[in-house]
Amino acid sequence: MKEVIIFARAGQGAITTAQILGSALVKSGLYAYAFPHFGAARMGAPMNAFLRYDTKPIRLRTRIKLADYSIVVDETLFSEQDPNESLKNSGICLINSQKEYKSLDGKKIISVPAGRISQEITGKVFANTVLLGGICAISNEFKIDLLYESIKERFKGELQQLNLKLAEEGYKYIKKI
Amino acid sequence: MKQFLEGAQAIAKTVSLCKPAVISAYPITPQTHIVEEIATLIANGQLNAEFVNVESEHSAASCVLGAVASGVRAYSSTSSQGLLLMTEVLFNIAGMRLPVVMCCVNRAVSAPINIWNDQQDIMTVRDAGLILLFAENIQEACDLHIQAFKIAEDKDIMLPTIINIDGFILSHGYEPVEIPQQELVDKFLPEYNPPYKLDVNNPLTFGSLIGPEYYLETRYAIHETLNNEVKKKILDVAEEFTKIFARKSYGLFEEYKTQDAETIFVSMGSISGPIKDVVDELRYKQQKVGLLRIISYRPFPQEIVKVLSKAKKVIVIDKSISLGAQSPLYQDVVSSFYITLQSDAIKTLPKVVGYICGLGGRDVSKEEIFEIYQEKDFVSTKFVSVKQENLGSFI
């Protein structure tokens, strides 16, 4: 079983991120369980979405403390904390950031200027979709084609086009580095 | 085909396949997503039903009471304080023998305000004459909804049914879910055809004043129906569901690796999932452990004693507490044992211990379940992982 944590503020689409990624994993024949954890239950408050996936049904429902993959949508949540601390050994963190982070003990922290990329293309901050594309370039457990399919199911019309484009940009960004 | 759906959405889609004519509800976290999705289905013309917006849960419950009394299928959903506000009406619905089906998305009760999961809310209406079912996962939550209408509306039963799902864990969690085909649901669930209803051509009075000569018999009738017809119907309906939908439904309770178990956990709801994981890990280490998961909490299946009495130790896990006494599920298991012993159906009792955990959304880890398993002392109402530093001046 693998575990993913998404760090965001309420309103930044963490649950949608987990849902789209989980849906892509289910399409690839795996089982998944995604769920949110709210802190203050208010817009802007720090919150997490969690995702587990495995070859068999997921029965474990406790919060995830350390992740195989962590996705940081809002960097300010890590102003006091090191993103390495969100990971298991050899875990990978994808962080929406323009600065570099030091990777510790076999872990890997990869910065993607996801907010900036989204801003440039759409004029809006949909950092999470850029990061979703990015994570598909990191591990072949996450299939970009299935991610596109999940995005198409989740969004219609212009929003669908924007999100597909942003996922593609995130994917290409990681492939280049 | 399985879809990766949020529990609330999956339930809403399933309810819509059951074709209720009236939905009434008042928003409350974490239930709201269910009725929001149903409202969307109605607005999009996918469900032909009346959605009645009301100003409180008391009114929502009253509205579905009236709807079912008038002879149509009705549905509502609530949580926590909302359920408490419905209390008075729920006793009425049961007393009037109206088969309302509802979902309670279980959440802690104030004060202090807490929107997270435990199972305290439903315990406040435990004795109202309702059929109370508990789901372990989202698929089962959906499956139990379809079954609930069939059980509740049986002419020999006519009792309200509440499906309980753990707040956030199941209501806001996403899992691969199979939403059945409409044709299958139609085949399984006949149209609601009540033996009595409000009808101007055949006037009836529901819930009228009744004297000491008759009231006791109304309670007796509900009690007997729960313990006889409902128990049998739950088993029959689960069997039929399993056949028609080609997916296992367990009926009153599920046995998980209890066959030769020396220690058996008893639980209900989503916490049964991690307990099964722990059981598997202990089995791998040659430990004889199992789980008995209660699905029907009311009527309570005293038959579990047949399974549990083979064990040396029974560990009951509750997500609620009767403050000042023991926790509800523990009380039920202990009394079932004692009653069965008195009737000479069993000769000895295993050690029955009780733990309370997960109140107000406190995470329950596998490690804690392992620790519970390993504890040698006798405990009856032990709170798991109390943090002394959080107690302040209250103790």
HADDOCK unambig.tbl for C-alpha pairs under 7 A between the chains (distance, minus, plus):
assign (segid A and resid 19 and name CA) (segid B and resid 174 and name CA) 6.95 0.50 0.50
assign (segid A and resid 23 and name CA) (segid B and resid 4 and name CA) 5.43 0.50 0.50
assign (segid A and resid 26 and name CA) (segid B and resid 4 and name CA) 6.98 0.50 0.50
assign (segid A and resid 31 and name CA) (segid B and resid 176 and name CA) 6.90 0.50 0.50
assign (segid A and resid 32 and name CA) (segid B and resid 175 and name CA) 6.03 0.50 0.50
assign (segid A and resid 32 and name CA) (segid B and resid 176 and name CA) 6.99 0.50 0.50
assign (segid A and resid 33 and name CA) (segid B and resid 173 and name CA) 6.74 0.50 0.50
assign (segid A and resid 33 and name CA) (segid B and resid 174 and name CA) 5.45 0.50 0.50
assign (segid A and resid 33 and name CA) (segid B and resid 175 and name CA) 5.00 0.50 0.50
assign (segid A and resid 34 and name CA) (segid B and resid 173 and name CA) 5.49 0.50 0.50
assign (segid A and resid 34 and name CA) (segid B and resid 174 and name CA) 4.95 0.50 0.50
assign (segid A and resid 34 and name CA) (segid B and resid 175 and name CA) 6.94 0.50 0.50
assign (segid A and resid 35 and name CA) (segid B and resid 169 and name CA) 6.81 0.50 0.50
assign (segid A and resid 35 and name CA) (segid B and resid 172 and name CA) 6.12 0.50 0.50
assign (segid A and resid 35 and name CA) (segid B and resid 173 and name CA) 4.27 0.50 0.50
assign (segid A and resid 35 and name CA) (segid B and resid 174 and name CA) 6.26 0.50 0.50
assign (segid A and resid 36 and name CA) (segid B and resid 172 and name CA) 6.96 0.50 0.50
assign (segid A and resid 59 and name CA) (segid B and resid 273 and name CA) 4.36 0.50 0.50
assign (segid A and resid 59 and name CA) (segid B and resid 274 and name CA) 5.69 0.50 0.50
assign (segid A and resid 60 and name CA) (segid B and resid 273 and name CA) 5.85 0.50 0.50
assign (segid A and resid 60 and name CA) (segid B and resid 274 and name CA) 4.69 0.50 0.50
assign (segid A and resid 61 and name CA) (segid B and resid 169 and name CA) 6.92 0.50 0.50
assign (segid A and resid 61 and name CA) (segid B and resid 274 and name CA) 6.82 0.50 0.50
assign (segid A and resid 62 and name CA) (segid B and resid 363 and name CA) 5.87 0.50 0.50
assign (segid A and resid 62 and name CA) (segid B and resid 364 and name CA) 6.39 0.50 0.50
assign (segid A and resid 62 and name CA) (segid B and resid 365 and name CA) 6.04 0.50 0.50
assign (segid A and resid 63 and name CA) (segid B and resid 363 and name CA) 6.90 0.50 0.50
